Amino acid sequence: MVGISELSKTVSKKTGTTQKVARNVIKTFLDTVVSEADRNSKINLAGFGIFERKTQQARKARNPQTKKIIEVPSKKKFVFRASSKIKYK
């Protein structure tokens, strides 16, 4: 798995900036994507994909240990749908 430090090393080499600057840009970008999604905006990065928050409806589920039916409350999910340009490479 690749983390922010590995990404920032690659970005800094490709852009000619320091690793610290690259890390700050990556973190700022990710924070901005999450905050925009929290405001119910869809973030469409052409050729990459769409980030958004979706609400999963409340539902009934079964507890596998007790076999009882339980209510699962609705919740907000962070969703990414990849562009077809990167799905099938």
C-alpha positions in Angstrom: 0.0 0.0 0.0 1.2 3.5 -0.8 0.8 6.3 1.7 1.1 10.1 1.6 4.8 10.0 2.2 5.4 7.8 -0.8 3.1 9.8 -2.9 4.8 13.1 -1.8 8.2 11.7 -2.7 7.0 10.9 -6.3 5.2 14.2 -6.7 8.2 16.2 -5.4 10.5 14.5 -7.9 8.1 15.0 -10.8 7.4 18.7 -9.9 10.8 19.8 -8.7 9.4 20.8 -5.3 10.3 19.7 -1.8 8.7 16.6 -0.3 7.2 18.8 2.4 5.5 21.1 -0.1 4.2 18.1 -2.1 2.8 16.5 1.2 1.0 19.8 2.1 -0.5 20.1 -1.4 -1.8 16.4 -1.3 -3.2 16.9 2.2 -4.9 20.1 1.3 -6.4 18.5 -1.8 -7.8 15.6 0.1 -9.2 17.9 2.9 -10.8 20.0 0.2 -12.4 17.0 -1.5 -13.8 15.7 1.8 -15.1 19.2 2.9 -16.8 19.7 -0.5 -18.4 16.3 -0.3 -19.7 17.1 3.2 -21.4 20.1 1.7 -23.3 17.7 -0.7 -21.2 18.6 -3.7 -20.1 16.1 -6.3 -16.4 16.4 -7.1 -15.8 15.4 -10.7 -12.2 14.9 -11.7 -12.4 14.4 -15.4 -10.7 11.2 -16.5 -10.3 10.0 -12.9 -13.7 9.7 -11.2 -16.4 11.3 -9.0 -16.3 11.7 -5.2 -19.5 12.3 -3.2 -21.4 11.7 0.0 -24.4 9.4 -0.2 -27.0 8.6 2.4 -27.6 4.9 3.0 -31.2 4.3 4.0 -32.1 2.7 7.3 -32.6 -1.0 7.0 -33.3 -4.3 8.8 -30.5 -6.8 9.3 -30.0 -10.0 11.1 -27.5 -10.4 13.9 -25.5 -13.5 12.8 -24.9 -14.6 16.4 -28.4 -14.3 17.9 -30.4 -14.5 14.6 -32.5 -11.6 15.8 -33.6 -8.9 13.3 -32.1 -5.5 14.2 -32.7 -2.0 12.9 -29.6 -0.4 11.2 -29.9 3.4 11.2 -29.3 5.4 8.1 -25.7 6.7 7.6 -23.7 8.9 5.3 -21.1 7.2 3.2 -18.2 8.6 1.2 -18.3 7.2 -2.3 -15.9 7.1 -5.2 -16.9 6.1 -8.7 -13.9 5.5 -11.0 -14.0 6.9 -14.5 -14.2 4.3 -17.3 -10.8 5.6 -18.5 -9.1 4.1 -15.4 -11.4 1.2 -14.7 -10.3 -0.9 -17.6 -6.6 -0.2 -17.9 
